[in-house]
C-alpha cells in the first residue's frame, strides 16, 4: 500500500485526505486503528469491534469535508465509532445477556469469576464508553464529552453510575 | 476514606486496562489496506462537483420540460385561423406561411397551375 506523500501532523493528513489523498487517509487509519478498536471492544464487545471500526472509518472518509477542525480528527472519528457501536448493540440486543454473561457465583470469589467484558456488558453503552475512556485512555471529562456528544457533567454522572454498577456486579450483588 | 467498593472498582479498572490492551486481530497495517480498499471512489473533497452535476441535471430537466410543454393556443392556431378566413374552392390550396403571408395555389385543368401570394 502506498504511503502518503504528506509527512506531518494529523492536521496535514486530514487536509490531504479531505482533498482526496487516500494514502493520507491510510496513514490516519494506521495511526488510530488500535485506539479505536479498544474503544469498540469496550462498547460493542470483542466479536464485532474490528468490523465496526472498519465501517466507521469508511463513513469517516465520506464525511471528512464536514470536519471543520482537522486537529480534532481523533475525537471526531471516535464519536463515529461510538455511534456505530450503539447501532451494533441495538442489532445484538438481548444476545449478550442470553449467550455470554453467566451470573456471577455467590459461593466463590465473584471478582475472579467474571471477565471485564462480562461486567461491561451489564452496563449501559455510554457507561461502558465513559469507563473505558477514563480508565484505559486516561481522558479527561472535557475530552470525553465531545466523543459521546454529552456534557462534561453528564460524563461525571455516567461514570458515577457505572462505578456503582461495577461495584455491585463484581461484589456479586453485595455492596 | 477508601471503601470496599472503591477497591472493587479499582481492581476492575485494572482488569479492564489489561483486557483492552490486547492487540487487535487485524494489525494496523492490514487494517489500513482493508479500509483503503473499501473507500468509495468519489473523493470527499469535491462536493462542488456533486453540486455542479445536480445543477446540470436540473438545467436539462428544465429545458426538456420547456421544449415539451404545449405551445400557447394563439401561436399554433393563428395559421389555421388565417387559412379558415380564405374562401377556398375545391381546386384551391392555401398555405398560411405566417400571420401576414398566405400562399394559395389554384389547380387548373390539365395540370396547369396558377397562384399568387
Interface residues (C-beta under 8 A of the other chain):
Chain A: X1 X17 X18 X19 X20 X22 X23 X25 X26 X27 X29 X30 X31 X33 X34 X37 X38 X41 X42 X49 X50 X53 X54 X57 X58 X61 X62 X63 X64 X65 X111 X115 X116 X117 X119 X120 X131 X132 X135 X136 X163 X164 X166 X167 X170 X171 X175
Chain B: X4 X5 X6 X8 X9 X11 X12 X13 X15 X16 X17 X18 X19 X20 X21 X23 X24 X25 X26 X28 X29 X31 X32 X33 X34 X35 X36 X38 X39 X40 X43 X44 X45 X46 X47
